[in-house]
Amino acid sequence: SAELGVRTAVASGRDRGRRGLADVHHSVRDAFTYVGRRWRQSLQLRVVTTTMLLGLFVVSILGGVLHEQIAGGLENDRLATAKYESLNLTNQAQNRWDNSTSTSVDDLDQSARDIMSGILTEPGPQPGRYVVMNRSAGNDSDSVLTSLRSGALDITAVSPELQAAVSASPERQQTQMSEVTLDGEQLPAVIVGSVVEVPNAGPYDLYFIY
């Protein structure tokens, strides 16, 4: 009799479970039926729902466009700031060279190091600007100065295309959006190239990497 009671309880539980699932199924079906009937019968419901969905779609599109515009604006601001700062630093370096009395290679190298450390290098352990000084491609002077860099990045961070553009138009700033590897990590960068005229040593490229 005890076993029979257990079986009866289990069967009763199964029946209640089935009835519960059936009730849920009927409730869901009735809800869909009601919504479908209301959708067919109510013009206002269709208009409101359609308007709401179209509004959500438009908002999502406008949000994406606005995000792109903001990102583009920030990129343009970053580029403009880099160009302005690089031009100012290049002019300071050129002014120092114009007033230099160095003639020997050793003295010119020392002057270049002083300009790099005193003017071009950004202070601090984690600078946001790196500078490379490298002999220009068309420089045929007999005096050859040592290439310099302000930090971890050297001339290999500058693409051959940008170097060629600087060589072709040394009187103009040249810019490029690129990527550099710093501490094993690929980072986006703005690189600005310009040229200074070193007395008794000819033109040298300056590359500012932000």
C-alpha positions in Angstrom: 0.0 0.0 0.0 2.9 2.3 0.7 4.3 1.7 -2.8 0.9 2.3 -4.3 0.7 5.6 -2.4 4.1 6.7 -3.8 3.1 5.8 -7.3 -0.2 7.6 -6.9 1.6 10.7 -5.7 4.1 10.6 -8.5 1.3 10.2 -11.1 -0.6 13.1 -9.5 2.5 15.2 -9.6 3.0 14.4 -13.3 -0.6 15.3 -14.0 -0.2 18.6 -12.3 3.0 19.3 -14.2 1.3 18.5 -17.5 -1.7 20.7 -16.6 0.6 23.5 -15.6 2.5 23.3 -18.9 -0.8 23.2 -20.8 -2.0 26.2 -18.9 1.2 28.1 -19.8 0.8 27.0 -23.5 -2.8 28.2 -23.6 -1.9 31.5 -21.9 0.9 32.2 -24.4 -1.3 31.2 -27.3 -4.2 33.4 -26.0 -1.8 36.3 -25.6 -0.5 36.0 -29.1 -4.1 35.6 -30.4 -5.2 38.7 -28.5 -2.2 40.8 -29.8 -2.8 39.6 -33.3 -6.5 40.5 -33.1 -5.8 43.9 -31.7 -3.1 44.4 -34.4 -5.6 43.7 -37.1 -8.5 45.7 -35.5 -6.6 48.7 -34.3 -5.2 51.2 -36.8 -3.9 53.3 -33.9 -1.9 50.4 -32.5 -0.3 49.7 -35.9 0.6 53.4 -36.4 2.1 53.8 -32.9 4.0 50.6 -33.1 5.4 51.3 -36.6 6.3 54.8 -35.6 8.1 53.6 -32.5 10.1 51.0 -34.5 11.0 53.5 -37.2 12.1 56.0 -34.5 14.3 53.4 -32.9 15.8 52.6 -36.3 16.5 56.3 -37.0 18.0 56.9 -33.6 20.4 53.9 -34.0 21.5 55.2 -37.5 22.0 58.7 -36.2 23.9 57.4 -33.2 26.3 55.5 -35.4 26.8 58.6 -37.7 27.3 60.8 -34.7 29.9 58.4 -33.2 31.8 58.4 -36.5 31.7 62.2 -36.7 33.0 62.6 -33.1 35.8 60.0 -33.8 36.7 61.8 -37.0 36.7 65.2 -35.2 38.9 63.9 -32.5 41.3 62.5 -35.1 41.4 65.8 -37.0 42.0 67.7 -33.7 44.8 65.4 -32.8 46.4 65.8 -36.3 46.1 69.6 -36.2 47.6 69.7 -32.7 50.5 67.5 -33.7 51.2 69.6 -36.8 51.1 72.9 -34.9 53.4 71.6 -32.1 55.8 70.0 -34.6 56.1 73.2 -36.6 56.8 75.2 -33.5 59.5 72.8 -32.3 61.1 72.7 -35.8 61.3 76.5 -35.9 62.9 76.5 -32.4 65.5 73.9 -33.6 66.2 75.8 -36.8 66.6 79.0 -34.8 69.2 77.3 -32.6 71.0 75.9 -35.6 71.0 79.4 -37.3 72.8 80.8 -34.2 75.2 77.9 -33.9 78.9 78.5 -34.3 79.8 74.8 -34.5 81.8 73.7 -37.5 83.4 70.4 -36.7 81.5 67.2 -36.8 82.1 66.6 -33.1 80.8 70.1 -32.2 77.8 69.7 -34.5 77.0 66.3 -33.0 77.1 67.9 -29.5 74.8 70.8 -30.7 72.4 68.2 -32.1 72.3 66.4 -28.8 71.7 69.6 -26.9 68.8 70.6 -29.3 67.3 67.1 -29.0 67.5 67.1 -25.2 66.8 70.7 -24.5 64.1 71.5 -27.1 62.7 68.4 -28.9 62.4 65.8 -26.2 59.3 65.8 -24.1 60.1 65.4 -20.4 58.8 62.6 -18.2 59.1 58.8 -18.1 56.1 58.2 -20.5 56.3 60.9 -23.1 53.5 61.4 -25.6 55.9 62.5 -28.3 59.0 60.9 -29.7 61.4 62.6 -32.0 63.9 61.2 -34.5 66.6 63.2 -36.3 68.0 61.6 -39.4 70.2 62.7 -42.3 68.0 63.7 -45.3 68.0 61.5 -48.4 69.4 64.2 -50.7 72.1 65.4 -48.3 75.5 65.3 -50.0 77.5 67.1 -47.4 80.8 65.6 -46.4 79.9 66.1 -42.7 77.8 63.3 -41.5 76.1 63.7 -38.1 75.0 60.9 -35.8 71.3 60.0 -36.1 69.4 60.8 -32.9 66.2 59.8 -31.2 64.5 61.1 -28.1 63.2 57.7 -26.8 62.3 54.2 -27.7 61.3 54.8 -31.3 63.8 55.2 -34.1 63.8 55.8 -37.8 62.3 52.3 -38.4 59.0 53.6 -37.0 58.8 56.0 -40.0 57.5 54.5 -43.2 59.6 54.8 -46.4 56.6 56.6 -48.0 56.7 59.4 -45.4 60.5 59.7 -45.7 60.1 59.9 -49.5 57.5 62.6 -49.2 59.7 64.7 -46.8 62.6 64.3 -49.3 60.5 65.4 -52.2 59.1 68.5 -50.5 61.5 69.5 -47.7 59.9 72.9 -47.4 56.6 71.5 -46.3 55.4 69.5 -43.3 54.4 65.9 -44.2 52.0 63.9 -42.0 50.9 60.3 -41.9 48.5 58.3 -39.7 50.2 55.1 -38.9 50.9 52.4 -36.2 54.1 52.0 -34.2 55.3 49.2 -31.9 56.0 50.4 -28.4 56.8 47.9 -25.6 55.6 45.1 -27.8 52.2 46.8 -28.4 50.8 48.1 -31.7 49.6 51.7 -31.2 48.0 54.2 -33.5 50.3 57.2 -34.2 50.5 60.6 -35.9 53.9 61.1 -37.5 54.9 64.6 -38.7 58.0 65.1 -40.8 59.9 68.3 -41.5 63.5 69.4 -42.3 66.1 71.6 -40.6 69.2 73.0 -42.3 72.3 72.2 -40.2 75.1 74.6 -40.9 78.1 72.9 -42.5 76.2 69.6 -42.5 73.2 70.1 -44.8 69.6 69.1 -44.3 68.4 66.7 -41.7 64.9 65.3 -41.2 62.9 65.6 -38.0 60.1 63.2 -37.4 57.7 63.8 -34.5 55.8 60.7 -33.5 52.7 61.2 -31.4 
